[in-house]
Structure formats: C-alpha cells, structure tokens
Amino acid sequence: MHPAAQGLLTIFLGVGGCIAYFYFSNQFLDKILFPAKGEHAGRNINRANMVRPWLFLFPAIFALGLYLAYPVFATLWYSLTDRDQGGAFVGLDNYNQMFADPKFWEAVKNNMLWLLVVPAASTAFGLLAAQLTDRIKWGAIAKSLIFMPMAISFVGASVIFKLIYDTRPVGQSQIGVLNAVWLQFDGGVGSFLILRLLPGLLMLCAAAAAAYVAWGSLQKMRAPGVSKIGSSLRVVFVVILAGIALAALSLAFGAFTKDYPYGEPQTWLTIPGWNSFFLMVVLIWIQTGFAMVILSAALRGIPEETVEAAIVDGANPFQVFFKIKMPQISGTIVVVWTTITLVVLKVFDIVFAMTNGQWETQVLANYMYDKLFRANDWGLGSASAMIIMLLVSPILIWNVYNARKEMR
C-alpha cells in the first residue's frame, strides 16, 4: 500500500475509532446500563452523569497506563530478574552487581558534576541574556540568535561541537576552531589574560553568586511562616549551591596553577576531567536560550512601580537587579533550574555522539544503554533505569508541590 494511503487509512481508523468509542459507550451507558426510564429514572440519570466523565478520561488513562505505568513496573521486575536464567527472580543481585561496577560510580560522579554545572550556568547565562537583551534596541534579534540552538537536536549540536573540538596532527591545518585558537597562545601576556585571569575571575564570580544566593536562602528560612517541607527543600538547595561554590573555587584555583602545553594541538575530548566540561558546554549552549525566554517573560512581568521606587530611593543598577528584580522572579528561576536539572539527569545524546562514555565521561543514561543494548544485560540495564527514575522523581514531586502551592 502506498505510504500516503496508509497515512489516510490510519487517520480514518483513528478518528473513526474515537467517534465510534464515544458514541457507542454513551449509548451503552444511557440505554442499557443506566436507562433514563422507569421508577429509577432520576437515580439512573445521576449515576450516568457520574460515570460519563470517566468514559471520556478512559482513553487517556489507558494510554498513560500503557506507555508510562506499565514500563515502570516492567522495568522494576526486570531489574529483579536474570535473563540468562530464563527470567528467574534474583532479588537485588543486579543492584549489588551494579553498585560493584566502577563504571556505574563514574557515571554517578559525572551526573552529579553535570547537575552542579549545567543548570547553574544555563540559568545564569539565560538570566544575564534576558536582562541585557531587554535593554538594547536589537534585543529581539539577539534573543532569536540565542534561542536558535533550541531548534537543533542534541545529536546535531554534538556534531557541531565535535568539529569545534577536532584535532589534526602537528604540522597540518587545524579545522577545529578550539585548536586553531589554542595554537595562537605561547605563554605570554595574552595567554595569562585569556587562559588564567579571565576563567579564574569567571569562576570566582560564579562562586560568589552561588554563595550570595545560598545566604539569601538561609535568611529566608528564618522568616516566619516557612513550612517544614519548604525549609527542607531550601536546605537541599543551599547544599547544592555550596557544592557549586566549592567547585567554582576549585576551578578558579586550577585556572591559575595549571601548566598548559602551549603550541601543541590538544585532543580535547580525551582529557579526563576537562572533557566532561567540554561536553557540558553543548547542553549549556542549547539550554541558555530556553532559560532566557522564560526569564525574560518573568522580568517583563515585574511591576515598574517597584523598580522606579528603588531608583528614586537611590538604588544603583546592581542593587535594582539583585535586590528588587531577582526576589520577584525567584519562583521562575527555580522552575527553570529544576526543568534543566531534569534534562541533565536524562542526558544521553551528547555523551553518546561525542565520546560514547569513553575517557571517564560516562553518565547514567549512557551506562543504561550500554548494559541494555550492547551487553544485552536486561537486569543491570533495568536497575540503572530505576536509579535514574529515583533521581528524577523527587524533582518532579517538588515541582508538583510548588504548582499546587501557587494554585491555592
């Protein structure tokens, strides 16, 4: 059958099936199950009206159960069985084997590193871009350019950056932009300014910003009316920010003390430690546009009266931004942060396309893929999938809690 005819047939069967389901289910409800006649007509009408919404919800509930709930329980079951033994129940053996695997802990460590860097950097750059583009005439064009990477798939972005990080042997022209720039440094003043002072100052600023936000969160915990759940969540948030601040300070120290091999092209993706950051740049580049759009809308929603009052009281631009604007959009910042965090926990495409988990860049999703589809070990792969779900679930629950809190 021609593909066009198959598409039309699928549409016809899908739409026709939906119409037939709703029509015949309502007929069965009104004519057979609860007929609106006889001495119990009123009671039957009320019962039919109570059941009718569930008839409309049933297809969605069934689809969600089939595509979401069933895979979760099936994955949980597979994680407790051994395929080589005919699907025999082995309890927690798969989890014990996974916890004894050094590659698993490498993946956990890298995921934690991604969680510390990517959401913070994407949110910070997005907020900076949102603030700056709103103050220039060609801000709409700038926003379009910054948002454009969101239209590129993760694999497409990975291919682009793989070319940027490309390395050719010594003596050949470097097609990789990063190596072409790197070979221009020779250890002089320019090298100090670009490779040491600039990244060092950026990391110190990142550490100071994280410490400032953490201090503000601690101050809010002391405010009256803060619930225990809210306090617990703020403690977790402060711990994360403290980790970010310490990591930034460590990177700043490394920027000033590291010995650089000047004049030699580098295979950037094979340098342990640094290669993970080169991979993170890809996701930060993509997610900054998302953060900018959401935070720009939040900034535009700030009442002008509060900003004007602060300026009249003598506040400078930095005080207006940090003391007036940021507190009013803190809820949006948290939503953007947690949304990017969910993306980071499931990151797979970038690592798979650029390093495939080699050179100490393994992450949990790629680890799961290796076990499921390369090693054909369903037990270990399912166990790692459950770990990912356990890491994602608290963030989802927290988002639902905040959404319900705002609706009250």
C-alpha positions in Angstrom: 0.0 0.0 0.0 1.2 3.5 -0.8 2.5 5.4 2.2 0.0 8.2 1.6 -2.8 5.7 1.5 -1.5 4.2 4.7 -1.5 7.6 6.4 -5.1 8.4 5.3 -6.2 4.9 6.4 -4.6 5.5 9.8 -6.2 8.9 10.2 -9.6 7.4 9.2 -9.4 4.5 11.6 -8.1 6.6 14.4 -10.7 9.4 14.1 -13.5 6.9 13.3 -12.5 4.7 16.2 -12.6 7.6 18.6 -16.0 8.7 17.3 -17.3 5.1 17.5 -16.0 4.6 21.0 -17.6 7.8 22.4 -20.9 7.2 20.6 -21.4 3.5 21.5 -20.1 3.9 25.1 -22.6 6.7 25.7 -25.4 4.6 24.1 -24.5 1.7 26.3 -24.4 3.9 29.4 -27.8 5.6 28.7 -29.7 2.8 27.1 -28.5 -0.4 28.8 -26.5 0.3 32.0 -28.5 3.3 33.4 -31.6 3.7 31.2 -33.4 7.0 31.9 -36.9 5.4 32.3 -38.9 3.6 34.8 -39.3 4.3 38.5 -35.5 4.7 39.0 -35.0 7.1 36.1 -33.7 10.0 38.2 -31.3 7.9 40.1 -30.0 6.4 36.8 -29.5 9.8 35.2 -27.4 10.9 38.2 -25.3 7.7 38.1 -24.9 8.0 34.3 -23.7 11.6 34.8 -21.2 10.4 37.4 -19.8 7.7 35.1 -19.8 9.8 31.9 -16.6 11.8 32.6 -14.7 8.6 33.2 -15.7 7.4 29.7 -14.0 10.4 28.2 -11.0 10.0 30.5 -10.6 6.3 29.9 -8.6 6.5 26.6 -6.1 8.9 28.1 -5.8 7.0 31.3 -5.4 3.7 29.4 -2.7 5.3 27.1 -0.8 6.7 30.1 -1.0 3.4 31.9 0.2 1.5 28.8 3.0 3.9 27.9 4.1 5.1 31.4 2.9 3.0 34.3 3.4 -0.4 32.7 7.0 0.2 31.6 7.9 1.4 35.1 6.6 -1.8 36.7 8.0 -4.0 33.9 11.4 -2.3 34.4 11.3 -2.8 38.1 10.5 -6.5 37.6 13.3 -6.9 35.0 15.7 -5.3 37.5 14.9 -8.1 39.9 15.3 -11.0 37.4 18.1 -12.6 35.4 17.5 -13.1 31.7 20.3 -15.7 31.4 18.5 -17.9 33.9 15.2 -17.8 32.0 13.9 -14.7 33.8 14.4 -16.2 37.2 13.8 -13.9 40.2 17.2 -13.0 41.7 16.2 -10.2 44.1 18.7 -7.4 44.5 21.6 -9.2 42.8 21.5 -6.9 39.8 21.7 -3.9 42.1 24.6 -5.4 44.0 26.5 -6.1 40.8 25.8 -2.6 39.5 27.0 -1.0 42.7 30.2 -3.0 42.5 30.9 -1.7 38.9 33.4 1.2 38.9 31.8 2.5 35.6 28.5 3.0 37.5 30.1 5.2 40.1 31.9 7.0 37.4 28.6 7.7 35.8 27.1 8.8 39.1 30.0 11.2 39.7 29.7 12.7 36.3 26.0 13.1 36.6 26.5 14.9 39.9 29.1 17.2 38.2 26.6 17.9 35.3 24.0 18.7 37.9 26.2 21.2 39.6 27.4 23.0 36.5 24.8 22.8 33.7 21.6 24.1 35.5 23.6 26.8 37.2 25.4 28.0 34.1 22.4 27.8 31.8 20.1 29.7 34.3 22.8 32.3 35.0 23.6 32.9 31.3 19.9 32.9 30.4 19.1 35.4 33.1 22.0 37.6 32.0 20.9 37.4 28.4 17.3 38.2 29.4 18.4 41.3 31.3 20.8 42.6 28.7 18.7 42.0 25.6 15.7 43.9 27.2 17.9 47.0 27.4 19.0 47.2 23.7 17.1 48.1 20.5 18.0 45.0 18.6 17.2 42.8 21.6 14.6 40.8 19.6 17.3 39.8 17.1 19.7 38.9 19.8 17.1 36.7 21.5 16.4 34.9 18.3 20.1 34.1 17.8 20.5 32.9 21.4 17.3 30.8 21.2 18.3 29.3 17.8 20.3 26.4 19.3 17.0 25.1 20.9 15.9 24.3 17.3 18.9 21.9 16.9 18.8 18.4 18.1 21.2 17.2 20.7 22.9 15.0 18.2 23.2 17.8 15.7 24.7 20.1 18.3 27.1 17.4 19.3 28.3 17.0 15.7 28.8 20.8 15.5 30.9 20.9 18.7 32.8 17.7 17.7 34.1 19.7 14.7 34.9 22.6 17.0 37.0 20.3 19.2 38.5 18.4 16.2 42.3 17.7 16.3 44.7 17.2 13.5 48.3 16.1 13.8 51.1 18.6 14.3 52.0 20.4 11.1 48.6 20.1 9.5 46.0 22.9 9.4 43.6 22.7 12.3 39.9 22.6 11.2 38.8 22.6 14.8 38.1 26.1 16.0 39.3 25.5 19.5 42.7 24.1 18.4 43.1 26.9 15.9 42.7 29.4 18.7 44.7 27.4 21.1 47.8 27.4 18.9 47.9 31.2 19.0 48.9 31.2 22.7 52.5 31.0 23.6 52.6 31.6 27.3 52.8 35.4 27.1 50.6 38.2 28.5 47.7 37.1 26.2 47.9 33.6 27.5 47.7 34.8 31.1 44.8 37.1 30.4 42.7 34.6 28.4 43.6 31.3 29.9 44.2 32.2 33.5 42.8 35.6 34.6 39.5 35.5 32.6 38.4 31.9 33.6 39.7 32.5 37.1 37.6 35.6 37.5 34.6 34.0 36.0 34.8 31.1 38.4 35.3 33.4 41.3 32.2 35.4 40.3 30.3 32.1 39.9 31.4 31.1 43.4 30.4 34.5 44.8 27.0 34.4 43.1 26.3 30.9 44.5 27.3 31.9 48.0 25.2 35.0 47.8 22.1 33.1 46.7 22.7 30.4 49.4 23.0 33.1 52.0 19.7 34.7 50.9 18.0 31.2 51.1 19.3 30.8 54.6 17.9 34.1 55.6 14.5 33.2 54.2 14.5 30.0 56.2 14.4 32.2 59.4 11.4 34.1 58.2 8.1 33.3 60.0 5.5 31.1 58.2 8.0 28.9 56.4 6.8 25.2 56.4 9.0 22.3 57.3 8.8 21.0 53.8 9.9 24.4 52.5 12.7 24.5 55.0 13.9 21.0 54.0 13.9 21.9 50.3 15.8 25.1 51.0 18.4 23.1 52.9 18.9 20.8 49.9 19.1 23.9 47.7 21.7 25.5 49.9 23.8 22.3 50.0 23.7 22.2 46.1 24.8 25.9 46.0 27.6 25.3 48.4 28.8 22.4 46.2 28.7 24.8 43.2 30.6 27.4 45.1 33.3 25.0 46.1 33.6 23.5 42.6 33.9 27.0 41.2 36.6 27.9 43.6 38.5 24.7 42.8 38.3 25.5 39.1 39.5 29.1 39.7 42.5 27.7 41.6 43.2 25.3 38.8 43.0 28.1 36.2 45.8 30.0 38.0 48.0 27.0 38.7 47.6 24.6 35.8 50.6 24.1 33.4 49.4 24.5 29.8 51.1 22.6 26.9 51.4 25.7 24.6 51.9 25.2 20.9 50.6 21.6 20.8 47.1 20.7 19.4 45.0 19.1 22.0 42.6 16.2 21.8 40.1 17.9 24.0 37.6 15.1 24.4 40.2 12.7 25.7 41.5 14.9 28.6 40.0 13.3 31.8 38.2 15.9 33.9 38.2 18.7 31.4 36.4 16.6 28.7 33.2 16.5 30.8 33.2 20.2 30.9 33.6 20.4 27.1 30.5 18.1 26.8 28.6 20.3 29.2 29.2 23.3 27.0 27.0 21.8 24.4 24.0 21.4 26.7 24.6 24.9 28.2 24.6 26.4 24.7 21.3 24.7 24.0 19.5 25.4 27.3 20.6 29.0 27.7 18.0 30.0 25.1 15.2 28.2 26.9 16.2 29.9 30.2 16.4 33.3 28.5 12.9 33.1 27.1 11.3 32.1 30.3 13.2 34.5 32.5 12.7 37.4 30.0 8.9 36.9 30.3 9.3 36.9 34.1 11.4 40.1 34.1 8.8 41.9 31.9 6.1 40.9 34.4 7.8 42.8 37.2 5.7 45.9 38.2 7.5 49.1 37.0 6.5 50.8 40.2 8.8 48.7 42.4 11.8 49.4 40.1 11.0 53.1 39.9 10.7 53.3 43.7 14.1 51.7 44.2 15.7 54.1 41.7 14.1 57.1 43.5 15.5 55.7 46.8 19.0 55.8 45.3 19.5 52.1 44.3 22.2 51.5 41.6 21.5 49.1 38.7 23.1 46.2 40.6 21.0 46.7 43.6 17.9 47.0 41.5 18.7 43.7 39.8 19.7 41.7 42.8 17.5 43.3 45.5 14.4 44.1 43.5 14.1 42.0 40.4 15.6 38.7 41.4 13.5 38.2 44.5 10.3 38.8 42.4 11.3 36.2 39.8 12.8 33.7 42.2 10.0 31.2 41.6 10.6 31.3 37.9 14.3 30.9 38.4 13.7 27.8 40.4 11.3 26.4 37.8 13.9 27.0 35.0 16.6 25.4 37.2 14.6 22.3 38.0 13.5 21.9 34.4 17.1 21.9 33.2 18.0 19.6 36.0 15.6 17.0 34.7 17.2 17.3 31.2 20.6 16.8 32.8 19.6 13.7 34.7 18.5 12.1 31.4 21.4 13.4 29.3 22.4 10.7 26.8 22.6 12.0 23.2 25.6 14.4 23.7 27.7 11.8 25.5 26.8 9.0 23.1 27.6 11.1 20.0 30.8 12.7 21.2 32.6 10.2 23.5 30.3 7.2 24.0 31.2 7.3 27.6 35.0 6.8 27.0 37.8 8.7 28.7 35.9 8.9 32.0 32.8 10.7 30.6 30.2 8.0 31.3 26.8 9.1 32.5 23.9 7.1 33.9 21.7 7.1 30.7 24.6 6.0 28.5 25.5 3.4 31.1 22.0 2.1 30.9 22.2 2.0 27.1 25.4 0.1 27.2 24.1 -2.6 29.5 20.7 -2.9 27.8 21.6 -2.9 24.1 25.4 -3.6 24.0 25.9 -6.1 26.8 22.3 -7.3 26.4 22.0 -7.4 30.2 18.4 -6.5 30.9 18.8 -6.9 34.7 21.7 -4.4 35.0 20.2 -2.0 32.4 16.8 -2.0 34.2 18.4 -1.5 37.5 20.3 1.6 36.2 17.0 2.8 34.7 15.3 2.6 38.1 18.2 4.6 39.6 17.6 7.3 37.1 13.9 7.3 37.9 14.6 7.5 41.6 16.8 10.6 41.0 14.2 12.3 38.8 11.2 11.6 41.0 11.9 14.0 43.9 12.3 16.8 41.5 9.0 16.0 39.8 7.3 15.7 43.2 8.8 19.1 44.2 7.5 20.7 41.0 4.0 19.3 41.6 4.1 20.5 45.2 5.1 24.1 44.1 2.5 24.1 41.3 -0.3 23.2 43.8 1.0 25.7 46.3 0.8 28.5 43.7 -2.7 27.5 42.8 -4.1 27.9 46.3 
